[in-house]
Amino acid sequence: DLLTASLVSHEWFDAIASSPACMKRITFSYGLKRHFIGYPTIIRRPYQFFECLNLEATDETFKMLEKCISVKSIRLFNKFSSTNDLVRLLRVRAMEVEELIIQEIIINETNQLTTQLNFPNLINLQLKYVDLYIECLINLLASVKGLISLSIHLHDDFRIEAIRSLWRFIEANKSLIN
């Protein structure tokens, strides 16, 4: 509705684009191949003012995240060339992100991760259909301790060690409600 209203006139656009309350309600999607019919696909507001981002993994995604002023929610999907690229991308906004959704990613080259990212403000984590990379992601996020909501959707069987890692991760997040 806000995107549609922003197209009514320059005055409406300026009013919506200059309102932090309105901008928090709009999710900027970059790289999505599916567009919803009937909705505008472009808002003229520069992407760096959006707080909620849906990002397809591309070479430009990293540059976009660096330029954003404040990012509260990130949804990542698609391909990464390596686990190092995933770490590099997440590290850019790890200190401020409150919601992280990683969905159906493919990592071409899975290196052994020796790093853990600190997400001090992360309260909502969703891992959707990342079966092959669940251990990698849990190890990457092992320092997260303040989750309120955790959602994990898997559809394949996986190793017992992955289950143990996941269980340790859940036990470490004592503030989990959902």
Disulfide bonds with the S-S distance in Angstrom:
none
